[in-house]
């Protein structure tokens, strides 16, 4: 939504993340999407923290706050077939499988795509 409303904003501005994180996620998007998909139904606090809350993460695989950039990539993938307005009205039960499908697609995309 932020990207639709602010088309000239940089990726870093859109997700308000640490400098360099967008590039780190983009270079590992396939692996990170697959990892996030494996954790998708987890209720463990550590899984949420590693992708969203730990701004000082030293994890060697998951960049700090990488979940926010994955969210941008998910919305971009879903926007290929659905409008932002449509997505905004989805219920949780509607959106969960669509997010999983988008993550699966991202996990299979070449890293050169944006």
C-alpha positions as CSV (number, residue, x, y, z in Angstrom):
1,X,0.0,0.0,0.0
2,X,2.8,2.4,0.9
3,X,4.4,1.8,-2.5
4,X,1.1,2.5,-4.3
5,X,0.6,5.7,-2.4
6,X,4.3,6.8,-2.6
7,X,5.6,5.5,-5.9
8,X,8.7,7.7,-5.7
9,X,9.7,6.5,-2.3
10,X,12.8,4.3,-2.0
11,X,12.5,0.7,-0.6
12,X,14.2,1.8,2.6
13,X,11.6,4.6,3.0
14,X,8.8,2.3,2.4
15,X,9.6,-0.2,5.1
16,X,11.7,2.0,7.5
17,X,14.4,-0.6,8.0
18,X,18.1,-0.6,8.7
19,X,20.4,0.6,5.9
20,X,21.5,-2.2,3.7
21,X,18.8,-4.6,4.8
22,X,16.7,-4.3,1.6
23,X,19.8,-5.3,-0.5
24,X,20.6,-8.2,1.9
25,X,17.1,-9.5,1.7
26,X,16.9,-9.1,-2.1
27,X,20.1,-11.0,-2.6
28,X,18.8,-13.9,-0.5
29,X,15.1,-13.6,-1.3
30,X,14.6,-17.2,-2.3
31,X,16.2,-18.7,0.8
32,X,14.6,-16.2,3.1
33,X,11.1,-16.7,1.6
34,X,11.5,-20.5,2.0
35,X,12.7,-20.1,5.6
36,X,9.8,-17.7,6.4
37,X,7.4,-20.2,4.8
38,X,8.7,-23.0,7.0
39,X,8.0,-20.8,10.1
40,X,4.7,-19.4,8.8
41,X,2.5,-21.2,11.3
42,X,4.9,-20.9,14.2
43,X,3.8,-19.4,17.5
44,X,7.3,-19.1,18.8
45,X,8.4,-15.7,19.9
46,X,11.9,-16.2,18.5
47,X,10.5,-16.7,15.0
48,X,8.6,-13.4,15.1
49,X,11.5,-11.6,16.7
50,X,14.1,-12.7,14.2
51,X,12.1,-11.4,11.2
52,X,10.4,-8.4,12.7
53,X,11.4,-7.2,16.2
54,X,15.1,-7.6,16.7
55,X,16.6,-4.4,15.2
56,X,20.1,-5.4,16.5
57,X,20.0,-8.9,15.2
58,X,23.4,-10.5,14.5
59,X,21.8,-13.6,12.9
60,X,24.1,-14.7,10.1
61,X,21.2,-15.7,7.8
62,X,18.2,-13.4,8.5
63,X,19.0,-9.7,8.3
64,X,17.5,-7.5,11.1
65,X,13.8,-6.8,10.4
66,X,13.8,-8.8,7.2
67,X,10.1,-9.6,7.5
68,X,9.2,-6.1,6.5
69,X,11.0,-6.4,3.2
70,X,9.6,-9.9,2.7
71,X,6.2,-8.2,3.2
72,X,7.0,-5.7,0.4
73,X,8.0,-8.6,-1.9
74,X,4.8,-10.5,-1.0
75,X,2.6,-7.5,-1.8
76,X,4.4,-7.0,-5.1
77,X,3.8,-10.6,-6.0
78,X,0.1,-10.5,-5.0
79,X,-0.3,-7.2,-6.9
80,X,0.4,-9.0,-10.1
81,X,-3.1,-10.4,-9.9
82,X,-4.9,-8.3,-7.3
83,X,-5.5,-4.6,-6.7
84,X,-4.4,-3.0,-3.5
85,X,-8.0,-2.2,-2.8
86,X,-8.9,-5.9,-3.1
87,X,-6.1,-7.0,-0.9
88,X,-7.1,-4.4,1.8
89,X,-10.4,-6.1,2.2
90,X,-9.2,-9.7,2.5
91,X,-10.0,-11.5,5.8
92,X,-7.2,-13.3,7.6
93,X,-8.6,-16.6,6.4
94,X,-8.5,-15.3,2.8
95,X,-5.1,-13.8,3.0
96,X,-3.1,-16.5,4.7
97,X,-3.1,-19.0,1.8
98,X,-2.4,-16.1,-0.6
99,X,0.6,-15.1,1.4
100,X,1.8,-18.7,1.5
101,X,1.4,-18.9,-2.3
102,X,3.3,-15.6,-2.8
103,X,6.2,-16.8,-0.5
104,X,6.3,-20.1,-2.5
105,X,6.5,-18.1,-5.8
106,X,9.2,-15.8,-4.3
107,X,11.2,-18.8,-3.2
108,X,11.3,-20.0,-6.8
109,X,12.0,-16.6,-8.5
110,X,15.5,-15.7,-9.7
111,X,17.2,-13.2,-7.4
112,X,17.5,-10.8,-10.3
113,X,13.8,-10.0,-10.3
114,X,12.4,-7.1,-8.4
